[in-house]
Each structure stands twice: as C-alpha cells, then as structure tokens.
C-alpha cells in the first residue's frame, strides 16, 4: 500500500488551497479569505489529517477538502487573533485589518468560519455526524482556550497546570481533531482513532512549548520575527510562570521589576529577562518538557494497531516537528 511523505502531502495541500474557487459575491468579502490562505504556513493540521488517514487508506487526496476545511478554520482563528492583538504582520505580510480594516476582518473572518464548516462537511454521509460533532466541540474548546489566554493577561498567579490546559485548548485540540478525523474517514477502529486524538494533543503541547522557547532563544533570521515578544508583553508562558516559581528572592524582585515596568528599553528588558531565565535554568526545563510530550506521542503512536512500516511517514513528520527552529 503506497504511502505519501509529509512533503508530498504538503504539496498537495498547497496546490488544493491555491485552486479552491471563490465564486460567490461580493468578491470583496472573499478576497481577504483568499489572501489569508495564500500567506503559506506550515499546514500542520491538514498534513496530520492526511497522514492519519494514510495509516489505513490509500489516496489521501480523497479527503483534501475536509483537511483544507480544518486549515481554513485555523486561519480564521489567526485572522481574529490578529485583530484582537492589533498585530501588524502575519507571516511577514500585513494582517487583514491593516490591509483592509477592522470591519472587513470581522465580516470576512465570520464568512471564513462558515466556509470552514462547509469544507469540513464534505465527507461521506455515514461519517458526517461523527466529523461535525468532533469539529464543533473542538471549535468551542479553542474559543475557551483563547478566553483563558486573555484572562491570564491580568493575572500574576497563573499556574503551570492552568497554562498547560490553556494551550491544550487553544492549540492542541485542533491537531488532535485533525488526526482523529483522518482516522474516522479511514474507517479506523474507535480505539485507534482515540489514540490518534491523544497523539495530536501531545504533539500540540510540545509544539506550543517550542513556540515559547523559540520566542526567547530562536534565531530571528530563521524564526521570521524579532525574538522576545513574549517577554516585552509579559505574556504568561511556560517560561515566565516557571521563572517566577523557581526564582530566588533577588531574582524574583528583578523579574517583578521588569514585569511591572511601564517605560523600558525593549532590548534591555529582553536581555535582562533572558539572563534571569539562563540563571534559573528555564531553557533546560522547557526543553525537557517538550521532549516529555514528544516521548508520550511516540509511545501513543506505538500503540496504534497498524504495521510499523505504515507509521513511518507520521513518525518522520513528528521528528521534523521536534527539531524545528521556526
């Protein structure tokens, strides 16, 4: 049985997205949707869905519309996140509300959500209820995760447990949903579909923790943006939460001074907080947590009841995600 590599799948996803028709009017409503989806990205969610499907079935091209529906939904959340954050750039290009305006971002984003449902729903009738039930719960959870994330901005007592649950909701469940839908559409046994869901959760947790790490220690030339954004905005990340938890009295006082500062030199703050992270051992702590979740994911994949050679493409893709630098 032929399997596609993640690179081959990615090419198919990008080609499919590039050729999706937008025939409805007014065209101005759908132009921002096409624009957002044209900006690229890693396409992790549709790639995972097709890799999951390919564990049991050939021709993952058969579910490209549903996979790209998940990608449409993901980019809809980014469009609205950018508006809420008043961000100027996404993947090196103007955000929708900057290129057009806030009202356009809201309306086109809402339409993008509906398009996502339309695309996800293009599955065989006997699979429709299972797919839409899972997708709907996932969409609700992502909104819940975003609300938690926003509420953390005004709190100084966010725990590591709360943070992990927030990123599980905001990031991990969509990867889990993508993998499980791939399994559902392939007719996989329920137990294996559930294993793929857990696998997606574990990959997603590791992935978000990598983002936390790269925002502090990444190479700006590779990462694609200036590092230290989470530090300058006092974002409650795994890094900051554990630094506050593990700092001695002197370190905690300095950390609090930078968190409470309203006027500061950006480069100075990033350098000072990074130095505190180095002293406290936060980088090693975060790397260990990333490796922990990836190891859990490997164990989960090992339990999926298909021949080992069928798992090679998904396993290789997981290794790529583990060693990413952007």
ABEGO torsion letter per residue (X at the ends): XBBBBAAAAAAAAAAAAAABBBABOBAAAAAAAAAAAAAEEAGAAAAAAAAAAAAABBGAAAAAAAAAAAAAAAAAAAAAAAAAAGBABBGGBBBAAAABBAAAAAAAAAAAAAAAAAAAABBBAAAAAAAAAAAAAAAAAAAAAAAAAAAAAABAABBAAAAAAAAAAAAAAAAAAAAAAAAAAAGBBAAAAAAAAAAAAAAAAAAAAAAAAAAAABBAAAAGBBBGAAAAAGBBBAAAAAAAAABBAAAAAAAAAAAABABBBAAAAAAAAAAAAAAAGAAAAAAAAAAAAAAAAAAAAAABBBBAAAAAAAAAAAAAAAABAX
